[in-house]
């Protein structure tokens, strides 16, 4: 794969990261509450990583790029993978809490109906 093709893929990656960041910010606003605040923190961290990715890709595209720029993209990818794993963990915990609350409500309804 030639250098231009690699840079194109990295540009696509940075664009998708930006889209995910915007989506997370919108979702945080939609959800609100403590879960929304948690997602907003992740969205802010994602935004910082997105800016770094765009900076590295710009260096590759317009400044000729160096090995450090490719390594920088790889580092961003590693950090974003860890960040999204944390997001999923938090969301799964919140969903489990919501399921527990729902089950408790159903149980209380059944008891009150008896």
C-alpha positions in Angstrom: 0.0 0.0 0.0 1.5 3.3 -1.0 1.8 6.3 1.3 -1.1 8.3 -0.3 -3.5 5.3 0.3 -2.4 5.1 3.9 -3.0 8.8 4.4 -6.4 8.5 2.8 -7.3 5.7 5.3 -6.1 7.7 8.2 -8.1 10.7 7.0 -11.2 8.5 6.9 -10.4 7.2 10.4 -10.1 10.8 11.7 -13.4 11.7 10.0 -15.2 8.8 11.6 -13.7 9.7 15.0 -15.1 13.2 14.6 -18.5 11.8 13.7 -18.5 9.6 16.8 -17.4 12.5 19.0 -20.3 14.6 17.7 -22.7 11.7 18.2 -21.5 11.2 21.8 -22.0 14.9 22.6 -25.5 14.8 21.2 -26.3 11.6 23.1 -25.0 13.1 26.3 -27.3 16.1 25.9 -30.3 13.9 25.0 -29.9 11.5 28.0 -29.0 14.1 30.6 -28.6 13.2 34.3 -25.5 11.4 35.6 -25.3 9.1 32.6 -25.4 12.0 30.3 -22.6 13.7 32.3 -20.5 10.6 32.1 -21.0 10.4 28.4 -20.1 14.1 28.1 -16.8 13.5 29.8 -16.0 10.7 27.4 -17.1 12.9 24.5 -14.7 15.6 25.6 -11.8 13.1 25.8 -12.8 11.8 22.4 -12.8 15.4 21.0 -9.2 15.9 22.3 -8.1 12.6 20.6 -9.9 13.6 17.4 -8.0 16.9 17.3 -4.7 15.0 17.8 -5.6 12.6 15.0 -6.5 15.5 12.6 -3.2 17.2 13.5 -1.2 14.0 12.7 -3.1 13.4 9.4 -2.6 17.1 8.4 1.2 16.7 9.1 1.2 13.6 7.0 -0.7 15.1 4.1 0.8 18.6 4.0 4.2 18.5 5.7 5.4 15.2 4.2 4.9 13.4 7.4 7.4 11.6 9.6 7.4 8.3 11.3 6.4 10.1 14.5 3.2 11.1 12.8 2.3 7.6 11.9 3.1 6.5 15.5 1.0 9.4 16.8 -2.0 8.1 14.8 -1.3 4.6 16.2 -1.2 6.0 19.8 -4.5 7.9 19.2 -6.1 4.6 18.0 -4.9 2.8 21.1 -6.3 5.5 23.4 -9.6 5.8 21.6 -10.0 2.0 21.8 -9.5 2.1 25.6 -11.8 5.1 25.8 -14.7 3.4 24.0 -14.2 0.3 26.0 -14.7 2.4 29.1 -17.8 4.0 27.5 -19.3 0.6 26.9 -18.5 -0.5 30.4 -20.3 2.5 31.9 -23.3 2.2 29.6 -23.6 -1.5 30.4 -23.5 -0.7 34.2 -26.2 1.9 33.7 -28.3 -0.5 31.7 -28.0 -3.1 34.3 -29.0 -0.6 37.0 -32.0 0.4 34.9 -32.9 -3.3 34.4 -32.7 -3.8 38.2 -34.9 -0.8 38.8 -37.4 -2.0 36.2 -37.5 -5.5 37.8 -38.0 -4.0 41.2 -40.8 -1.8 40.0 -42.5 -4.8 38.4 -42.1 -6.8 41.5 -43.6 -4.0 43.6 -46.5 -3.6 41.2 -47.3 -7.3 41.4 -47.2 -7.2 45.2 -49.4 -4.2 45.3 -51.9 -5.8 42.9 -52.2 -8.9 45.1 
